[in-house]
Amino acid sequence: MSAPVTAAARKAAARRRFDRIAAGLIGVVAILAAIFALEQAWFGLEGSRAQVNAARLSTDATAKLGATSHLVSASVVAQQRWVLLGMEGIARQIAGTTAGDDITVQIGAAQQAASETYKAAIDETIASAVKGLDPYMHRLLSATNDSISAEVENQNTEVDVASDAGSRAQRAVLGLSITTLAGVLAGVAAVLGVGRAGWGTLSAAWLAAIAAAITSVLVLL
C-alpha cells in the first residue's frame, strides 16, 4: 500500500506546486496588465497634448508671420515713397539752380520739405500701429523675428514629444498584447493540468510574462 500512497502524494504535491506557480503567474499577468493600461493612458494623453500644442504654436507662428509681413511691407513701401519724394525734390532744386529757374528751385524745396513731413508721419504711424488694437492683434503685430523663431523651436520640441509619446504608447499596446497572450496560456495550462503539456504551456506563459515585463521597462526608457 505504501507505493500507491507515495505516488498519490507525489501527484498531489506536484498539483499543488503547479497551482501555486499558475496562481503566481495570474497575479503577475494582472499587475502587468494594470501597468500597461496606465502607461498607454499616460503616454496617449501626453502625445495628444503635445500634438495640440504643436498645432497651436504652428498656427500662432503663421499668423504672426503674416501680420508682421504685411506691416513690414507697408512700412517698406512708405519708406520708398519718402526716399523718392526727397530725391525728386533735390533733383528739381539742382535742375532749377542750374537753369536759373527759381520757381523750379522752390518747387523742389517744397517737395523736399514735404518728404520730411511724410517721413515724420511714417514714423508716427509705425510707432502707433499697434495702439488701440485688441490684445490678440497687438501680440501678432508686436512679434519680432526672435520671438517667432523661438515659437517655431517650441513647436518642433512639441512635435518631438508627441512622436516619442506615440512610440511609447505603441510599445505599451505591444506589451499589453503579450500580457494577454501570457494570460491565455496560463488558462490553457490550468485546463491541461499537471503533465508534460500543462507544464510546457505554463512555462511558455511565464516566458511571455517575462517578455511583457521587459517591454514594460522599455516603455519608460
C-alpha positions in Angstrom: 0.0 0.0 0.0 2.9 2.4 0.5 3.8 2.6 -3.2 0.4 3.8 -4.3 0.2 6.2 -1.4 3.6 7.6 -2.2 2.6 8.1 -5.9 -0.6 9.8 -4.9 1.2 12.0 -2.5 3.7 13.0 -5.2 1.0 13.7 -7.6 -0.9 15.8 -5.1 2.3 17.7 -4.3 3.0 18.3 -8.0 -0.5 19.5 -8.4 -0.2 22.0 -5.5 3.2 23.2 -6.9 1.6 23.6 -10.3 -1.4 25.5 -8.9 0.9 27.8 -6.9 3.0 28.6 -10.0 -0.1 29.2 -12.1 -1.6 31.4 -9.4 1.6 33.4 -9.2 1.6 33.8 -13.0 -2.0 35.0 -12.9 -1.1 37.6 -10.3 1.9 38.8 -12.4 -0.3 39.0 -15.5 -2.9 41.1 -13.6 -0.2 43.5 -12.4 1.4 43.8 -15.9 -2.0 44.5 -17.5 -2.6 47.3 -15.0 0.9 48.8 -15.6 0.4 48.7 -19.4 -3.0 50.2 -19.2 -1.6 53.1 -17.1 1.4 53.6 -19.4 -0.8 53.6 -22.5 -3.2 56.1 -21.0 -0.4 58.4 -19.7 1.6 58.5 -22.9 -1.5 58.7 -25.1 -2.6 61.8 -23.2 0.9 63.2 -23.3 1.0 62.6 -27.1 -2.4 64.3 -27.6 -1.3 67.3 -25.5 1.9 67.7 -27.4 0.1 67.4 -30.8 -2.4 70.1 -29.7 0.4 72.4 -28.6 2.3 71.9 -31.8 -0.7 72.7 -33.9 -1.4 75.8 -31.8 2.2 77.0 -32.0 2.2 76.5 -35.7 -1.0 78.4 -36.2 0.2 81.2 -34.0 3.6 81.5 -35.7 2.0 81.5 -39.1 -0.4 84.3 -38.0 2.4 86.3 -36.6 4.5 85.9 -39.8 1.5 87.0 -41.9 0.7 90.0 -39.8 4.2 91.3 -39.4 5.0 90.8 -43.1 2.1 93.0 -44.0 3.2 95.6 -41.5 6.8 95.4 -42.8 5.7 95.5 -46.4 3.6 98.6 -45.8 6.5 100.3 -44.0 9.0 99.5 -46.8 6.6 100.9 -49.5 6.1 104.1 -47.4 9.9 104.4 -46.9 10.5 104.0 -50.6 7.9 106.7 -51.4 9.6 109.0 -48.9 13.0 108.5 -50.4 11.7 109.0 -54.0 9.9 112.2 -53.0 13.0 113.6 -51.3 15.2 112.6 -54.2 12.8 114.2 -56.7 12.8 117.4 -54.6 16.6 117.5 -54.5 16.8 116.8 -58.3 14.4 119.7 -59.0 16.4 122.1 -56.9 19.6 121.1 -58.7 18.0 121.4 -62.1 16.4 124.8 -61.2 19.6 126.1 -59.9 21.5 125.1 -63.0 18.8 126.6 -65.3 18.4 129.7 -63.1 14.7 128.8 -62.6 13.7 130.0 -59.1 10.2 128.5 -59.4 11.6 125.0 -60.0 14.0 125.5 -57.1 11.1 126.5 -54.9 9.0 123.5 -56.0 12.0 121.2 -55.3 12.4 122.7 -51.9 8.7 122.3 -51.2 8.9 118.6 -52.3 11.9 118.0 -50.0 10.1 119.6 -47.1 7.1 117.5 -47.8 9.3 114.4 -47.8 10.5 115.2 -44.3 6.9 115.7 -43.2 6.0 112.5 -44.8 8.9 110.7 -43.0 7.7 112.0 -39.7 4.2 110.8 -40.5 5.5 107.4 -41.4 7.5 107.1 -38.1 4.4 108.1 -36.1 2.2 105.6 -38.0 4.6 102.8 -37.4 5.0 103.7 -33.7 1.2 103.8 -33.2 0.3 100.9 -35.5 -0.4 98.5 -32.6 -2.1 101.1 -30.3 -5.8 100.6 -29.7 -5.9 97.1 -31.0 -7.3 94.1 -29.2 -4.7 92.0 -27.2 -4.5 89.3 -29.8 -3.8 91.6 -32.8 -1.5 93.6 -30.6 0.5 90.4 -29.9 0.6 89.5 -33.6 1.8 92.8 -34.8 4.3 93.3 -32.0 6.0 89.9 -32.7 9.7 90.0 -33.6 11.7 87.6 -35.6 13.4 86.3 -32.5 10.1 85.6 -30.8 8.7 83.8 -33.9 11.9 81.7 -34.2 11.6 80.8 -30.5 8.0 79.8 -31.1 8.9 77.6 -34.1 11.6 75.9 -31.9 9.0 75.2 -29.2 6.7 73.8 -31.9 9.5 71.4 -33.1 10.0 70.4 -29.5 6.3 69.6 -29.1 6.4 67.5 -32.3 9.3 65.5 -30.9 7.5 65.0 -27.6 4.4 63.8 -29.5 6.4 61.4 -31.6 8.2 60.0 -28.6 4.9 59.6 -26.6 3.3 57.9 -29.6 6.1 55.4 -29.8 5.9 54.7 -26.0 2.1 54.2 -26.3 2.6 51.7 -29.1 5.1 49.8 -27.0 2.6 49.7 -24.2 0.0 48.3 -26.5 2.5 45.6 -27.6 3.3 44.8 -24.0 -0.5 44.5 -23.2 -0.9 42.1 -26.1 2.0 39.9 -24.8 0.4 40.1 -21.4 -2.9 38.9 -22.8 -1.1 36.0 -24.5 0.5 35.0 -21.2 -2.9 35.1 -19.5 -4.4 32.9 -22.3 -1.5 30.4 -22.0 -2.0 30.3 -18.2 -5.7 29.5 -18.7 -4.8 26.7 -21.2 -2.2 25.3 -18.8 -4.8 25.2 -16.0 -7.1 23.2 -18.2 -4.4 20.8 -19.2 -3.3 20.3 -15.6 -0.2 18.6 -14.3 1.6 16.8 -17.1 4.1 17.4 -19.9 1.6 19.5 -21.9 0.5 21.5 -18.9 4.0 22.3 -17.6 5.1 23.2 -21.2 2.2 25.6 -21.6 2.8 27.1 -18.2 6.5 27.6 -19.0 5.6 29.3 -22.3 3.1 31.5 -20.3 5.9 32.5 -17.9 8.2 33.3 -20.8 5.5 35.6 -22.3 5.1 37.2 -18.9 8.8 37.9 -18.6 8.9 39.3 -22.2 5.9 41.6 -21.2 7.8 42.7 -18.0 10.8 43.6 -20.1 8.5 45.5 -22.5 7.0 47.5 -19.6 10.5 48.7 -18.7 11.3 49.5 -22.3 8.2 51.7 -22.5 9.8 54.0 -19.9 13.3 54.1 -21.4 
